[in-house]
Amino acid sequence: MKIFYNPSCSKCRTTLGLLHDREDGENEALEVVEYLKEVPSIADLKDLLLKLGMRARGIVRDKEPVFLENYAQLDLNDDEAVLKALVKHPILIERPIVVRGDRAVIGRPPENIEKLWE
């Protein structure tokens, strides 16, 4: 399992706590990726989107000042342009994202992670 995590985000901290609670009863390793430090590549993001079953626009934090200042006119239907923006400014990536096997969910609300065990 993997969580794309920002330690300053309360939803990330809550989701990580839920994963640790679940980990006690499971034997799954958990990789914590601080994506602001370890920026995912475009290929990584494409793989993540495939697991989420979403287009790139689905993981954009479009209320972030960086988005409003630099990408307000961005065509959110242009996946390649969106992916380039996400790699350049990873703060724009929705968080947290949790991956388990070939599936992923956005942990908003944190309880969304339960879908990974359904």
Buried (B, 14 or more C-beta within 10 A) or exposed (E): BBBBBBEEBEBBBBBBEBBEEBEEEEEEEBEBBBBBEEBBEBEBBBBBBEBBEBEBBEBBBEEBEBBEEBBEEBEBEEBEBBBBBBBEBBBBBBBBBBBBEEBBBBBBEBEBBEEBEE
